[in-house]
Amino acid sequence: MDAGFLVHAINPKQLDRLRDRLTMAGAKDDRLDAFVLADALKTDRRLYRFP
């Protein structure tokens, strides 16, 4: 936030469901989670509320 980036909170359960879209392994991986979040915002942006 200090660098001027917008930060949004995502419910961990929501991230877990989003992760299921790409892999069924269920293993938590920071790189995969970052990709999943970016992909979700790219493809489903209309489903999220931004200020």
Protein Blocks (a to p, Z undefined) as FASTA:
>chain_A
ZZopacddddfklmmmmmmmmocnlpacfklmmmmmmmmmmmmmmmpccZZ
